[in-house]
Amino acid sequence: MDTNIPMSNKKKLFLTGANGLLGQKLVSQLVEAGEFEVFASGRGECRLPEGGFTYISLDLEDANAVKEAIQGLSPDVIIHGAAMTHVDQCELNQDACYQANVVATETLAKAAEAIGAHFIFVSTDFIFSGEEGPLAEDAIPAPVNYYGETKEEAEKLVMNLKTPWAIARTVLVFGIAHDLSRSNIVLWVKGSLEAGKEIQVVDDQFRTPTLAEDLAAGCILIAKKGATGIYHISGDELMTPYQMALEVADYFDLNKDLIKRTDSTKFTQPAKRPLKTGFIIEKARKELGFEPKTFRTAIGILSKQIILARS
């Protein structure tokens, strides 16, 4: 037996939600950079196409399994991106939302604390009321729906950890999963207009839309720099969904007359949405070197990904 097998001196990074949109982008960027030994966890089978990482099937609501996995791997960094994020489902299934967003986060955070890992928690603009924006990191949370309440409660748990921690808040994340398994505003507008469908798009909600690749890059910058505290990681263009739809139509040279301006009072949804959020990202720019893509550049990236995914 060869006892001189070289051991990796790379730091270990463990991430949750690997099968989701953010998780896929994190794994892809981490593997490509090769700076960390990557352990990616998700519920059920691995749905990622790339190699170069270790996949772990893990139910984050199984406290014993989580503790055992983290103690066994002893990662240096944990990025917790898994969550129940469908806002209306959270409103209608509050017990499930609480388990996924608060209890699972607490279990994972305590396991991180036990081994002294750098714990990075992905949060949301929906912890804010929507009365004003864009918002800096010191804005006071006042959520208007249950999803936002659970993410704020989870943030408080993270802030009380006795291990290095960071919170990466983000806004309206969009992108393309490798299997085209979920839609987003770009795909929806493009598909509807190509089919000649008239669409109603609100003009009274304001966000700084975030390309999933940019959010992943921001989380990785936090990990690489060992940064702690709260960071707003988003695009930097404050836009309404109506403006986004017009931009998509313009990029793909589609009929803008099919886009009808409306407002949120015309829609009935179980969960209330904050009207105006969006983030000021100067702290992330200065301390992390974070620089997001413009919305138009992001559309171009998605356009290429659509072609690749369908080829």
Protein Blocks (a to p, Z undefined) as FASTA:
>chain_A
ZZkbccdfbdcdddehklmmklmmmmmmmmmnomaccddddehjdfbfbghiacddddfk
lmklmmmmmmmnopabdcdfbccfbfklmmmmmmlmmmmmmmmmmmmmmmmmmnopacdd
dddfklpgolaccddfkbccddfbfklmmmmmmmmmmmmpccdcdddddehiadddfklp
accfklmmmmmmmnopacdddfkbccddddfklmmmmmmmmmmnopgcjdddddfbdcdf
klmmmmmmmmnopafklpccddfklpccfbacdfbgcjdfklmmmmnopacddfklmmmm
mmmmmmmmmZZ
